[in-house]
């Protein structure tokens, strides 16, 4: 909000045309991201064979707590893939089209090939 005033920009989300735009809105509260994060949770739940619930802590910080996370290894995996999902949001932020939840999966695969 302060940066938009400083640079004379409109404080509105390019995706939902709501505001104010801040980190919480950008990574979690924007209504256009609900399907994206639900798709993320569905894929991760299938991979880990347990239900992983989405929360602001997951979407903003990559911190998974509670049922579904079984140990440090899974927590590290979830932190990494949520980072890739957040990166995807940043890359496509100005695009008005909804994000497809599967796109981060191909990016994760690309990163794994580099390992």
Phi, psi and omega in degrees: 000314180295319181296322180295321177293318182299316182267001179072030180261156177283136181269062180229145178287133179290338183272312185249355182061023176262182178194178353286154180268118176219184183298321180297315179295315186296324183254347185220308193280343180299124181301334180287349179264353183301314179295323179299310181290328177294319176297321176301310181298322180296315180295312181298320179296320177293318182295316184272355180057038175204154181283123176251119181271140177275149178206167176301326180297323178290309185294323185269318187245347183075025181259115180253125177225161177093193183296147179109332181258117185249078174100175185293324181298312178294322178298320177294318178299312181296321178296318180293311183291329176289328174298316178296320179296318177294321177301319180298322178297316180297317182297322185256015188301316184282348179283129183281346179290147176294147178285140175269132186292339182279345186295326179292334179297316180294326177291321176299316179300321177297318178294322180293327176295331180286338182290000000 
